[in-house]
Amino acid sequence: MDWNYNIPKHIAIMMDGNGRWARRKGLPRSAGHYAGMQTMRKTISMCHKIGISTLTLYAFSTENWKRPKDEVEYIIGLVSEFVQETNIRDLNQNNIRVDFIGDISKFPEATQQAMNNVSNQTQGNTGLQVYFAMNYGGKSDILQAVKSIVNTKNSDEITEKLFEQYLYIRQSPSPDLLIRTSGEKRLSNFLLWQSAYAELWFTNEMWPDFNEELLYSAILDYQNRMKRSKVL
């Protein structure tokens, strides 16, 4: 991999396969989600180390509410665990900024406070920007942008560039590379507008088994695609 050539600025990841990973090991689904959170921590660290500018993680979709209640509650509890004070200190020491995209008003008040706390306490950081997509759906993202813009702009004022300022991700460029684990090959309502020109990379490995080698393989494949596109 060429560290001086076409390192993607923005990587988006669909962290898929926690439940199946647990089932294959004869473990409860909660064990898969916990293992997935540990992989998420490592992935943030890896992206920080190699100089990625933006990382967007699909943590909880609008469809995830359809899962069993105890599983939903466990996933939400992991969010609060992630943003405990010790982790905020680590984020600040590494100059990592955290934000949450999606309609977080649907989560318990304590969870919302934890999300807002980590966002507020890392806003001054200028290194890796991490977005956690929570209660996020690509269609609802576009819909909320439409509702916001029609109340403030005339139709002839609306351009693609302007419209993007009303989406949940406003300050960062669209993803260059979108990764999905678990062997599924679809967007599943993730960053539909923003991924229009993203390179898509899929692996059969479940999210808890995602590692540095796979991340580098995805980036290398991205670089090779960029080289081929220039030749063509």
N, C-alpha and C positions, 0 to 999 in steps of 0.2 A: 504494500500500500504506500502510495506517495503522500507523505505528510505535507508536502508543499503544493499539492495539486487537488483542486476541487473537493475539499472536505466540505460536506453539506453543512450549511449554516443552521438549518432547522430540521430536526428529526422528529417525526411523530410516530408513536408506537401504540399498537392495539395489543394490550397485554392479555392475551387470550389463552385459555386452557388450564386454569388453576384447578377447576373441579375435576376435569378428566385426569390431570396429573395425580390428584389425590386418589381418585377411584382406582387407577391402575396400581397404586401402592397399597390398596386396601385401607385407606385413611378417610376420615370424614372430610367433606368439602371445605370445612373451615381450615383444615391443615393446609390445603392447597392455597387458600387465600393468604394465609400467614406466610407461607413460603414465597408466594408471589410478591408480598410486600418487601421481603428481604431482597429479592431479585431487583425490585424497583429501586431500593436504596443503592444497590451496587451499580445499577445502570446509570443513575444520576451521577454517581461518583466517576464512572467511566467517561461519561460525556463531558463532565467538568475537566477531567484530566487531559482529554484530547482536544479541548478547545471548541466544542460545539457551542454555538451562541444561544440556541433555543431548543428546548425539549418539551414536547407535548405528550402527555400520557393519558390514554383513555381509561380512566379509573372506575367510572360508574356511569352507565348510559341511562337514558330515559326508559329503556326497556327493562333494565335490571330490577325495577320495582316489582316485576311480575314473578320474581323468584320467591322461594319460600321465605316467610317473614323472619325466621331465625337466621337464615343466611344473609338477608339484607341487613339485619341489625348487626351481625358480626362484621360485615364489610364496613359499615358506617363506623363501628367502634374502632376498626383499624385506622381510619382516617384520624380520629382523635389521638390514637397512640402515636402516629407518625409525627404529629405536630406538637408533641410535648416539648417543654422548655429546653431540654438537653439537645434535641435535634435542631431547634432554632439557633442555638449557639454554634452548632456545627455548620449550619447553613451560612451564618454570618461570617464565620472564620474562613469559609471557602468562597465568600463573595457571591453566593447563589441567591437569586431572587425567586420567590414563589408566588404564584397567583392561581386562582381557581376560576374556571370558565364553566358556564352552564347556569341553570336556575337553582342556586343553592338554598333558596328560601324554602324548599320542600324538606330540608333536613332538620333534625331537632335543633333547638336553639343553642344548646351547648356545642354541637358540632359546628354550627355556623360561627359561633364565637371563636372556636379553635381555628377555623379556616381564616377568619378575619385577622386573628392575632398573628398567625405566621405570615400572612400577606403584609400586614402593617409593619412588622418587625424586620422584614427583609426588603422593603421597598427601596432602601438606599443602596442596595448592592448593585453592582454593575457588571458582574460576570454572567455565568450561565443563567438564563431565564427558564424556569420550569413552570409549565402550565399543567395543572391537574384538571382534566375534564370530568366534572362531577354533575350528575343529573344532566348530562349533555346529550344532545342529538343534533346532527347536522341540519335536519329539516327545521327543527325548532329554532336553531341559531339563525337561519335565514329568515324565518317567519318573524322573530322578534326584531330583526333588523328592518324588515319591511314595515312593521307597525311603527317603529320609531321614526323612520325616514319620511313616511307619508305625512306625518304631522308637522314636519319642519321644512320640507323642500317641495318645490314644484317639479313635475316630471321632467321638464327639460333641463333641470339642474343636476339630475341624478346620473352619475357616471359609475363605472366599475370601481374606480379609485375611491370615490366618495362613499359608495355603498359599503366597501370593506371597512370603513371607519365606524360602522354601526354593528359589525359582527363582534363576537366576544373577544377574539384576538384582534387587537387594533394596532398595537405598537410593533409587532414582530412581522417579518416577512412570512409568506406562505411556506409550508413544508417543502423541502427539496426531496426528502426521502421519507416514505411511510413504510413502516415495518409491521407485519402482523405474524404472530406466532400461532401454533396449534394446527397448521395445515389448511385453515380456512382461507379462501381467496375472494373476499368481498369487503367492501368498505363498512358495511353494517352501520350506516348513518353517522359516520365519523368524519368531520371536517370536509363536508361535501363540496362546499364552495372553494375552500382553501387548497384542496388536493387536486384541483383541476389539472395541474401540470406536474404533480409530484411523481417521482419514480417509486413504483411499488415493489416491495421485496417481501417474500413469504418464506417461512420455514415451518417444517413439520414439528419442530421441537415445541413443547409446551412452555408457557411463560416461566414457571419456576426454574426451568433448565436453561433459560437464556443466559448467555455469558459473553465474555470479552471476545472470544473467537468468533461467535456469531455476529456480534456488532461489527467487528472489523470486516467480516465477510460481506455484510450488507453494504458497508461503506466502499469496499473494494469494487463490488459489483456496480455500485453507483458511479464510481470513477470511470470504470470501463465503459459504461453506457454513455457517459459524457464524451469520452474520447471517440466512440463510434459515431455519435451524433455530429461531431465536428467534421469527421471524415466524410460523412454523407452530405 
